[in-house]
Amino acid sequence: MIFNGCFFFTSAAAYPNQAIIDWHKKSARAWSGLTKEDIGYENGVLGGVVSALKVFAAPGDKVLLHSPTYMGFTNAVLSNGYQIVHSPLIKDENGTWRMDYEDMDKKIKENQIHVAIFCNPHNPTGRVWTKEEITKAMEVYERNTVWVISDEIWSDLMMNDHHYTPTQSVSGWAKQHTAAFYVPSKTFNIAGLIGSYSVIYNKSFHQRIQSVGEKTVYNSMNVFSEHALIGAYSNEGDNWLDQFYQFFRKT
């Protein structure tokens, strides 16, 4: 609807569900059979992380994160009353960052942790986790009944022939116990427009996380960011990304 030269969406149906579904079909995420009922919206990934934390944990609870840690996670977790427990990544003999699964399991048990923030690909180390690595991490979380909040916002920028594996794709348990968050801002340099979306297949927790997010002031996408997402996830956006990769390979 247009009123006095301004655009207004009249219902949630106006959100860019189809653009997201079509984009996921083109990518490594095509395994999922994504539907509009699995998609939710937030004003940013950190807002989504906090909404999910409020469903999975109570203030004062401890949350598992890998370190080095993106400072946005640190600020969001601490400022909302949660405690951070770090499981440090370790470098192997080739200088590649690896998860320490034994340390993860130990920290979870010692601190009675039931929610973890996972970053795939990892920020700030830049590691693109392999399917095998993610599977092992999810096995640790499953054994300890830990819910997973997964930041996947770098998943479209795969350099040097790396392959992105969606966290939710590695097992049936991971699909039902992971809240994944995405945004086109990193790939298409539109972070200033504000807006992100979640993919949550567990219907009960999808509804609860959306309910928390909707009750937070200004915690939604705006009209500009919605249309920017639709443009980014279009054939033209896909063509731009292909050209970007071609340029990168030449430099």
Contacts in CASP RR format, 6 or more apart in sequence:
PFRMAT RR
TARGET T0000
AUTHOR 0000-0000-0000
METHOD contacts of the structure
MODEL  1
MIFNGCFFFTSAAAYPNQAIIDWHKKSARAWSGLTKEDIGYENGVLGGVV
SALKVFAAPGDKVLLHSPTYMGFTNAVLSNGYQIVHSPLIKDENGTWRMD
YEDMDKKIKENQIHVAIFCNPHNPTGRVWTKEEITKAMEVYERNTVWVIS
DEIWSDLMMNDHHYTPTQSVSGWAKQHTAAFYVPSKTFNIAGLIGSYSVI
YNKSFHQRIQSVGEKTVYNSMNVFSEHALIGAYSNEGDNWLDQFYQFFRK
T
1 7 0 8 1.000
1 8 0 8 1.000
1 9 0 8 1.000
1 10 0 8 1.000
2 8 0 8 1.000
7 223 0 8 1.000
8 223 0 8 1.000
9 15 0 8 1.000
9 223 0 8 1.000
9 226 0 8 1.000
14 226 0 8 1.000
15 39 0 8 1.000
15 40 0 8 1.000
15 41 0 8 1.000
15 221 0 8 1.000
15 226 0 8 1.000
16 226 0 8 1.000
16 227 0 8 1.000
16 229 0 8 1.000
16 230 0 8 1.000
16 233 0 8 1.000
17 36 0 8 1.000
17 39 0 8 1.000
18 36 0 8 1.000
19 229 0 8 1.000
19 230 0 8 1.000
19 231 0 8 1.000
19 233 0 8 1.000
19 234 0 8 1.000
20 34 0 8 1.000
20 39 0 8 1.000
20 182 0 8 1.000
20 197 0 8 1.000
20 229 0 8 1.000
20 233 0 8 1.000
21 34 0 8 1.000
21 35 0 8 1.000
21 36 0 8 1.000
21 39 0 8 1.000
22 233 0 8 1.000
23 233 0 8 1.000
24 30 0 8 1.000
24 32 0 8 1.000
24 34 0 8 1.000
24 199 0 8 1.000
25 34 0 8 1.000
26 238 0 8 1.000
27 155 0 8 1.000
27 156 0 8 1.000
27 164 0 8 1.000
28 155 0 8 1.000
28 163 0 8 1.000
28 164 0 8 1.000
28 165 0 8 1.000
28 166 0 8 1.000
28 169 0 8 1.000
29 155 0 8 1.000
29 166 0 8 1.000
29 169 0 8 1.000
29 199 0 8 1.000
31 166 0 8 1.000
31 169 0 8 1.000
32 38 0 8 1.000
32 166 0 8 1.000
32 168 0 8 1.000
32 169 0 8 1.000
32 175 0 8 1.000
32 199 0 8 1.000
32 201 0 8 1.000
34 199 0 8 1.000
37 203 0 8 1.000
37 206 0 8 1.000
38 199 0 8 1.000
38 200 0 8 1.000
38 201 0 8 1.000
38 206 0 8 1.000
39 197 0 8 1.000
39 198 0 8 1.000
39 199 0 8 1.000
40 197 0 8 1.000
40 198 0 8 1.000
40 199 0 8 1.000
40 200 0 8 1.000
40 206 0 8 1.000
40 210 0 8 1.000
41 195 0 8 1.000
41 196 0 8 1.000
41 197 0 8 1.000
41 198 0 8 1.000
41 220 0 8 1.000
41 221 0 8 1.000
42 48 0 8 1.000
42 51 0 8 1.000
42 181 0 8 1.000
42 195 0 8 1.000
42 196 0 8 1.000
42 197 0 8 1.000
42 198 0 8 1.000
42 213 0 8 1.000
42 219 0 8 1.000
42 220 0 8 1.000
42 221 0 8 1.000
43 194 0 8 1.000
43 195 0 8 1.000
43 196 0 8 1.000
43 218 0 8 1.000
43 219 0 8 1.000
43 220 0 8 1.000
43 221 0 8 1.000
44 181 0 8 1.000
44 183 0 8 1.000
44 194 0 8 1.000
44 195 0 8 1.000
44 196 0 8 1.000
45 151 0 8 1.000
45 153 0 8 1.000
45 181 0 8 1.000
45 182 0 8 1.000
45 183 0 8 1.000
45 196 0 8 1.000
46 72 0 8 1.000
46 73 0 8 1.000
46 76 0 8 1.000
47 76 0 8 1.000
47 196 0 8 1.000
47 213 0 8 1.000
47 216 0 8 1.000
47 219 0 8 1.000
48 181 0 8 1.000
48 196 0 8 1.000
48 198 0 8 1.000
48 209 0 8 1.000
48 213 0 8 1.000
48 219 0 8 1.000
49 73 0 8 1.000
49 76 0 8 1.000
49 77 0 8 1.000
49 117 0 8 1.000
49 149 0 8 1.000
49 151 0 8 1.000
49 181 0 8 1.000
50 76 0 8 1.000
50 80 0 8 1.000
50 216 0 8 1.000
51 209 0 8 1.000
51 210 0 8 1.000
51 212 0 8 1.000
51 213 0 8 1.000
51 216 0 8 1.000
51 219 0 8 1.000
52 115 0 8 1.000
52 147 0 8 1.000
52 149 0 8 1.000
52 179 0 8 1.000
52 198 0 8 1.000
52 209 0 8 1.000
53 63 0 8 1.000
53 77 0 8 1.000
53 80 0 8 1.000
53 82 0 8 1.000
53 115 0 8 1.000
53 149 0 8 1.000
54 80 0 8 1.000
54 212 0 8 1.000
55 205 0 8 1.000
55 208 0 8 1.000
55 209 0 8 1.000
55 212 0 8 1.000
56 114 0 8 1.000
56 115 0 8 1.000
56 147 0 8 1.000
56 149 0 8 1.000
57 63 0 8 1.000
57 82 0 8 1.000
57 114 0 8 1.000
57 115 0 8 1.000
59 80 0 8 1.000
59 81 0 8 1.000
59 82 0 8 1.000
60 81 0 8 1.000
60 82 0 8 1.000
60 83 0 8 1.000
61 82 0 8 1.000
61 83 0 8 1.000
61 113 0 8 1.000
61 114 0 8 1.000
61 115 0 8 1.000
62 82 0 8 1.000
62 83 0 8 1.000
62 84 0 8 1.000
62 85 0 8 1.000
62 111 0 8 1.000
62 112 0 8 1.000
62 113 0 8 1.000
63 77 0 8 1.000
63 82 0 8 1.000
63 83 0 8 1.000
63 84 0 8 1.000
63 85 0 8 1.000
63 113 0 8 1.000
63 115 0 8 1.000
63 116 0 8 1.000
63 117 0 8 1.000
64 85 0 8 1.000
64 86 0 8 1.000
64 87 0 8 1.000
64 104 0 8 1.000
64 107 0 8 1.000
64 108 0 8 1.000
64 111 0 8 1.000
64 113 0 8 1.000
64 115 0 8 1.000
64 116 0 8 1.000
64 117 0 8 1.000
64 146 0 8 1.000
65 73 0 8 1.000
65 74 0 8 1.000
65 77 0 8 1.000
65 84 0 8 1.000
65 85 0 8 1.000
65 86 0 8 1.000
65 87 0 8 1.000
65 116 0 8 1.000
65 117 0 8 1.000
66 86 0 8 1.000
66 87 0 8 1.000
66 88 0 8 1.000
66 89 0 8 1.000
66 99 0 8 1.000
66 118 0 8 1.000
66 119 0 8 1.000
66 122 0 8 1.000
67 86 0 8 1.000
67 87 0 8 1.000
67 88 0 8 1.000
67 89 0 8 1.000
68 89 0 8 1.000
68 124 0 8 1.000
68 125 0 8 1.000
69 84 0 8 1.000
69 86 0 8 1.000
70 119 0 8 1.000
70 123 0 8 1.000
70 124 0 8 1.000
70 151 0 8 1.000
73 117 0 8 1.000
73 119 0 8 1.000
73 151 0 8 1.000
74 84 0 8 1.000
77 83 0 8 1.000
77 84 0 8 1.000
77 117 0 8 1.000
78 84 0 8 1.000
85 107 0 8 1.000
85 111 0 8 1.000
85 113 0 8 1.000
86 107 0 8 1.000
87 99 0 8 1.000
87 100 0 8 1.000
87 103 0 8 1.000
87 104 0 8 1.000
87 107 0 8 1.000
88 100 0 8 1.000
88 103 0 8 1.000
89 97 0 8 1.000
89 98 0 8 1.000
89 99 0 8 1.000
89 100 0 8 1.000
89 122 0 8 1.000
89 125 0 8 1.000
89 127 0 8 1.000
90 97 0 8 1.000
90 98 0 8 1.000
90 100 0 8 1.000
91 97 0 8 1.000
91 98 0 8 1.000
92 98 0 8 1.000
96 127 0 8 1.000
97 122 0 8 1.000
97 125 0 8 1.000
97 126 0 8 1.000
97 127 0 8 1.000
98 133 0 8 1.000
99 129 0 8 1.000
99 133 0 8 1.000
99 136 0 8 1.000
99 137 0 8 1.000
101 136 0 8 1.000
101 137 0 8 1.000
101 140 0 8 1.000
104 137 0 8 1.000
104 140 0 8 1.000
105 140 0 8 1.000
105 143 0 8 1.000
105 144 0 8 1.000
107 113 0 8 1.000
108 116 0 8 1.000
108 140 0 8 1.000
108 141 0 8 1.000
108 144 0 8 1.000
108 146 0 8 1.000
109 144 0 8 1.000
113 144 0 8 1.000
113 146 0 8 1.000
114 144 0 8 1.000
114 145 0 8 1.000
114 146 0 8 1.000
114 147 0 8 1.000
115 146 0 8 1.000
115 147 0 8 1.000
115 148 0 8 1.000
115 149 0 8 1.000
116 141 0 8 1.000
116 146 0 8 1.000
116 147 0 8 1.000
116 148 0 8 1.000
116 149 0 8 1.000
117 149 0 8 1.000
117 150 0 8 1.000
117 151 0 8 1.000
118 137 0 8 1.000
118 148 0 8 1.000
118 149 0 8 1.000
118 150 0 8 1.000
118 151 0 8 1.000
118 167 0 8 1.000
118 178 0 8 1.000
119 150 0 8 1.000
119 151 0 8 1.000
120 129 0 8 1.000
120 134 0 8 1.000
120 150 0 8 1.000
120 151 0 8 1.000
120 152 0 8 1.000
120 155 0 8 1.000
120 164 0 8 1.000
120 165 0 8 1.000
120 166 0 8 1.000
120 167 0 8 1.000
121 127 0 8 1.000
121 128 0 8 1.000
121 129 0 8 1.000
121 152 0 8 1.000
121 154 0 8 1.000
121 155 0 8 1.000
121 162 0 8 1.000
121 164 0 8 1.000
122 128 0 8 1.000
122 129 0 8 1.000
123 151 0 8 1.000
123 154 0 8 1.000
126 154 0 8 1.000
128 158 0 8 1.000
128 162 0 8 1.000
128 163 0 8 1.000
128 164 0 8 1.000
129 137 0 8 1.000
129 165 0 8 1.000
130 163 0 8 1.000
130 165 0 8 1.000
131 165 0 8 1.000
131 169 0 8 1.000
131 170 0 8 1.000
134 165 0 8 1.000
134 167 0 8 1.000
134 170 0 8 1.000
134 174 0 8 1.000
135 170 0 8 1.000
135 171 0 8 1.000
138 148 0 8 1.000
138 167 0 8 1.000
138 170 0 8 1.000
138 171 0 8 1.000
138 173 0 8 1.000
138 174 0 8 1.000
138 178 0 8 1.000
140 146 0 8 1.000
141 147 0 8 1.000
141 148 0 8 1.000
141 177 0 8 1.000
142 171 0 8 1.000
142 173 0 8 1.000
142 174 0 8 1.000
142 177 0 8 1.000
147 177 0 8 1.000
147 178 0 8 1.000
147 179 0 8 1.000
147 205 0 8 1.000
148 167 0 8 1.000
148 174 0 8 1.000
148 177 0 8 1.000
148 178 0 8 1.000
148 179 0 8 1.000
149 178 0 8 1.000
149 179 0 8 1.000
149 181 0 8 1.000
150 167 0 8 1.000
150 168 0 8 1.000
150 178 0 8 1.000
150 179 0 8 1.000
150 180 0 8 1.000
150 181 0 8 1.000
151 181 0 8 1.000
152 166 0 8 1.000
152 167 0 8 1.000
152 180 0 8 1.000
152 181 0 8 1.000
152 182 0 8 1.000
153 181 0 8 1.000
153 182 0 8 1.000
153 183 0 8 1.000
153 185 0 8 1.000
153 186 0 8 1.000
153 196 0 8 1.000
154 186 0 8 1.000
155 164 0 8 1.000
155 166 0 8 1.000
155 182 0 8 1.000
156 164 0 8 1.000
156 184 0 8 1.000
156 186 0 8 1.000
156 187 0 8 1.000
156 241 0 8 1.000
157 186 0 8 1.000
157 187 0 8 1.000
158 164 0 8 1.000
159 248 0 8 1.000
166 180 0 8 1.000
167 174 0 8 1.000
167 178 0 8 1.000
167 180 0 8 1.000
168 174 0 8 1.000
168 175 0 8 1.000
168 178 0 8 1.000
168 180 0 8 1.000
168 199 0 8 1.000
168 201 0 8 1.000
169 175 0 8 1.000
175 201 0 8 1.000
176 201 0 8 1.000
176 202 0 8 1.000
177 202 0 8 1.000
178 200 0 8 1.000
179 198 0 8 1.000
179 199 0 8 1.000
179 200 0 8 1.000
179 205 0 8 1.000
179 209 0 8 1.000
180 198 0 8 1.000
180 199 0 8 1.000
180 200 0 8 1.000
181 196 0 8 1.000
181 197 0 8 1.000
181 198 0 8 1.000
181 199 0 8 1.000
182 196 0 8 1.000
182 197 0 8 1.000
182 198 0 8 1.000
182 199 0 8 1.000
183 191 0 8 1.000
183 195 0 8 1.000
183 196 0 8 1.000
183 197 0 8 1.000
184 190 0 8 1.000
184 228 0 8 1.000
184 229 0 8 1.000
184 232 0 8 1.000
184 233 0 8 1.000
185 191 0 8 1.000
185 192 0 8 1.000
185 193 0 8 1.000
185 195 0 8 1.000
185 196 0 8 1.000
187 232 0 8 1.000
187 241 0 8 1.000
188 228 0 8 1.000
188 232 0 8 1.000
188 237 0 8 1.000
188 240 0 8 1.000
188 241 0 8 1.000
190 225 0 8 1.000
190 228 0 8 1.000
190 232 0 8 1.000
193 222 0 8 1.000
193 224 0 8 1.000
193 225 0 8 1.000
193 228 0 8 1.000
194 221 0 8 1.000
194 222 0 8 1.000
194 225 0 8 1.000
195 221 0 8 1.000
195 222 0 8 1.000
195 225 0 8 1.000
195 229 0 8 1.000
196 221 0 8 1.000
197 221 0 8 1.000
197 229 0 8 1.000
198 206 0 8 1.000
198 209 0 8 1.000
200 206 0 8 1.000
200 209 0 8 1.000
213 219 0 8 1.000
214 220 0 8 1.000
221 229 0 8 1.000
231 237 0 8 1.000
END
